[in-house]
Amino acid sequence: MRTPRVFLSRRTVTGEIRISDDDASAASDPVAFLRQTIHTAVADLIRRIAARDAAFDADAERRKIAFLIDDEPAPGADAVPDATTPAAERMGQ
């Protein structure tokens, strides 16, 4: 996630997800890869909001996005790109 921003007064969050062609091509299941990527980004925004607003119910918000990763992946599907891809390296930092 790039440039994540939380604006409590406006009740707005923004961020940018960038996925390279190489990273998308490396995923054996592109749909699962995208769902996991989006889930991770939104969970990060939820964490950022919770850090700034004690009244924010982060657990309830995480339950709302759980559907993105709750579905069982296809047998043998690798939803996350190989650890040698640029995105995997950035996510590990």
C-alpha positions in Angstrom: 0.0 0.0 0.0 1.3 3.4 -1.0 0.4 6.7 0.5 -2.1 5.5 3.1 -3.9 8.5 4.7 -6.5 8.7 7.4 -8.7 11.8 7.8 -10.7 11.3 11.0 -12.5 14.7 10.8 -13.7 13.9 7.2 -14.2 10.2 8.0 -12.1 9.3 5.0 -9.2 7.0 4.3 -7.2 6.8 1.1 -4.4 4.6 -0.2 -3.0 3.3 -3.4 -2.5 -0.3 -4.3 0.0 -1.0 -7.0 0.5 -4.4 -8.6 3.0 -5.0 -11.3 2.4 -7.2 -14.2 5.2 -9.4 -13.0 3.6 -9.9 -9.6 0.2 -10.6 -11.1 1.7 -13.1 -13.5 3.6 -14.9 -10.8 0.4 -15.7 -8.9 -1.0 -19.1 -9.8 -4.5 -17.9 -8.8 -4.8 -14.2 -9.8 -8.2 -13.8 -8.2 -7.1 -15.1 -4.9 -3.9 -12.9 -5.2 -6.0 -9.8 -5.8 -8.4 -10.6 -2.9 -5.5 -11.1 -0.5 -3.8 -7.9 -1.7 -7.0 -5.9 -1.2 -7.7 -7.5 2.2 -4.1 -6.7 3.4 -4.4 -3.1 2.3 -7.8 -2.5 3.9 -6.7 -4.2 7.1 -3.7 -1.8 7.2 -6.1 1.1 6.8 -8.3 -0.3 9.6 -5.2 -0.6 11.8 -4.2 3.0 11.1 -7.7 4.2 12.0 -7.8 2.2 15.2 -4.4 3.7 16.3 -5.9 7.2 16.0 -9.5 6.7 17.2 -10.0 4.7 20.5 -13.8 4.5 19.8 -13.3 2.7 16.4 -14.3 -0.9 16.5 -11.5 -2.5 14.4 -12.6 -6.0 15.1 -16.1 -5.3 13.6 -14.5 -3.7 10.6 -12.2 -6.6 10.0 -15.1 -9.0 10.1 -16.7 -6.9 7.3 -13.8 -7.6 5.0 -13.2 -11.2 6.1 -15.1 -12.5 3.0 -12.2 -11.5 0.9 -10.0 -14.3 2.3 -12.5 -16.7 3.9 -13.3 -18.6 0.7 -11.3 -21.8 0.4 -8.7 -21.5 -2.3 -8.6 -24.0 -5.1 -6.4 -27.0 -4.3 -2.8 -26.2 -5.0 -3.5 -22.5 -5.6 -0.8 -20.1 -4.4 -2.6 -16.8 -3.7 0.6 -15.0 -2.7 3.3 -14.4 -5.2 6.6 -16.2 -4.9 8.8 -14.6 -2.3 11.3 -13.5 -5.0 8.8 -11.1 -6.7 9.2 -7.4 -6.1 5.8 -7.1 -4.3 6.6 -10.0 -1.9 9.9 -8.3 -1.0 8.2 -5.0 -0.4 5.5 -6.6 1.7 8.1 -8.3 3.9 9.7 -4.9 4.7 
